[in-house]
């Protein structure tokens, strides 16, 4: 069995690692007949395409920028940021294997049977956030002094922006996707016309108080899926540096992914291989990894400009309220 870890100590670039790992998975699929490995290989090639072709990213970010410009005109009193990223290689590999573990475990728990390759592929097909944009809004205190009123105002504008977002982006080459995969997280605060497209983690908070609005779109120009997340500054702080942050999330996922005892060893190759690959990545010591353009003192102090761990940033926009520096007496 080949794993991503086999290629993280070679001194290659991230792109070269993806190419070698993808080719090895393809060869393994031919030798063993494991068609999920072939699907895995093609998934990595999609990720490579995102990393090396800048033309569509330029076009996409320009169209996203039109939404940013619209908001600066419509909401000059708000402060907000637009950020974009391509998911990191390690995070994408972890999530790919986690999808396999989840569908195999859940089907076995429910029926003592295992999903076939087509069911596994269908489950992984919900992986649509390789490209993601985040909009974070904040109401300056000079407008609303009371903390609770200010937070409610931020949420109000967040839903207002979300109501117009699908139509705005559809007129610029995107198609909105009906929310699928996992529990329905519908919203009573979104207008009925856009409600089917969103997952509302504000009215339905996730683990450790995670809150956000999520919508998935298909970019018809680049033929790629895009996820847009909308949050207030408080929600973003909780997700990035608070209890719901990704590092803490991954540590909590270790237990959820460790379902080895529930599935008999050797009965399902898809589960066995995904489990081993996931466990190897969780045990990864980044300070010992040798990847060109990547360095890490330890697992916290990381200089990653190549998309191995942190992801590749593709869109930094920031708008400060015109009244940001006003003094509140």
Secondary structure as GFF3:
##gff-version 3
##sequence-region A 1 329
A	DSSP	three_ten_helix	4	7	.	.	.	ID=ss1
A	DSSP	alpha_helix	14	32	.	.	.	ID=ss2
A	DSSP	alpha_helix	35	52	.	.	.	ID=ss3
A	DSSP	alpha_helix	54	74	.	.	.	ID=ss4
A	DSSP	beta_strand	78	86	.	.	.	ID=ss5
A	DSSP	alpha_helix	89	111	.	.	.	ID=ss6
A	DSSP	alpha_helix	117	124	.	.	.	ID=ss7
A	DSSP	beta_strand	131	139	.	.	.	ID=ss8
A	DSSP	alpha_helix	147	170	.	.	.	ID=ss9
A	DSSP	beta_strand	174	176	.	.	.	ID=ss10
A	DSSP	alpha_helix	192	195	.	.	.	ID=ss11
A	DSSP	beta_strand	198	200	.	.	.	ID=ss12
A	DSSP	three_ten_helix	207	209	.	.	.	ID=ss13
A	DSSP	beta_strand	213	219	.	.	.	ID=ss14
A	DSSP	beta_strand	224	232	.	.	.	ID=ss15
A	DSSP	alpha_helix	233	240	.	.	.	ID=ss16
A	DSSP	alpha_helix	246	257	.	.	.	ID=ss17
A	DSSP	three_ten_helix	260	262	.	.	.	ID=ss18
A	DSSP	alpha_helix	269	282	.	.	.	ID=ss19
A	DSSP	three_ten_helix	286	288	.	.	.	ID=ss20
A	DSSP	beta_strand	294	296	.	.	.	ID=ss21
A	DSSP	beta_strand	302	304	.	.	.	ID=ss22
A	DSSP	beta_strand	312	319	.	.	.	ID=ss23
###
